[in-house]
Amino acid sequence: MTLVPSNITSMKKLRRLRRWFKRNVLRQPWMLEGFASPFVHEPMLLDKIRGDAYREAIQRTVKPDDVVVDLGFLKPGGRIVPESADTFLLPISSEAFGLGQLPPRFYDLDYRPLIKRLSAEYRHLRASGKPFVALSEPALCYHVDFRKDTQNPGKTFAPFRVIAEGRLDGFLGWFEARLCEGVTLSNSPYLPLTSWWQLYLPVAEQPHYRAGQTMLLYLDPKITDGEAEWSYSDQPATPECSASVSQK
C-alpha cells in the first residue's frame, strides 16, 4: 500500500507558494535585516559546543597573513572550515515526538486527518534528551567534501538492518562535520543539545518491523536555490512486512 497526500495538487501549490515566499519575502532587505538582531545570534553564540569547536578549528587553520573570507570560490591550496560533512539517518520509534505523540482519537474526536497532515512533510525537532528506540544502526546517507565537491547531493538509497523490534515512526537525521584535522562537530541526538535541531522524516503508516528484517529508505533532497525539499519513501526489503510509504 502506498500513502500519499490526499490532494496532490494542493500540496504542489503549497510547495510552490513556500518557494515563492522564501525568494520574494524572506530574502528581501527588510527581512534579511532581522538576522542582524542579537536575538537571532544569541542562541548560536551561547552554543558552547559549536563555539568551542569553531574556535579550535580557526586557530588550527588560519595562519598569519592569511586572507579570510566568509564565503567565496576556493583557490588551489586554500583551506575551508568546515572541510566536509556526513549526513546520517536512523529509523526510530518514539512516544515523545512524531506520530506517536498524538493518538488517533483525542478528546473523543478523530484526529487521523491531522495526523496525516503532520506526517505529510519533513520537519525539524529537538530529539536530543528525548526517549526514542533505535530500530537499527544509523546509516551514512551522504558525504560532502566542501574542498572539491561541486554538485548537490542527489537521489540515494539507504539500507537498515533491523536490530530491535518495534513500530517505525520515522527517521531521525543529523550531520557530523569535520571542521579541520582533529576537530569535529555534530548535532547527533546522542550528544548534548546544540543550537541545531535534528531532521525528522515521519512515516504516517507506522509499519511494524521485527529484528532481522531489512528496510530500504529512498531519498531525494531536491535542492533548489540552496533549499532542500525532501522526498522519501520506506519499504521493507524482506517479505515479512508489506507496508510501504511515499511522502514529500
HUCOR-V218792 format. One record per run of one state. SS is the DSSP state (H for helix, E for strand, L for the rest). FROM is the first residue (numbers start at 1). TO is the last residue. If there is no record, write none. Layout:
ss = {SS;SS}
from = {FROM;FROM}
to = {TO;TO}
This chain:
ss = {L;H;L;H;L;H;L;H;L;E;L;H;L;E;L;E;L;H;L;E;L;E;L;E;L;E;L;E;L;E;L;E;L;E;L;E;L;E;L;E;L;E;L;E;L;E;L;E;L}
from = {1;8;27;29;37;38;46;48;62;84;94;98;101;105;107;109;111;112;119;123;126;133;135;136;137;139;146;156;163;166;168;170;181;183;187;198;203;208;210;214;221;223;225;227;229;231;237;244;248}
to = {7;26;28;36;37;45;47;61;83;93;97;100;104;106;108;110;111;118;122;125;132;134;135;136;138;145;155;162;165;167;169;180;182;186;197;202;207;209;213;220;222;224;226;228;230;236;243;247;248}
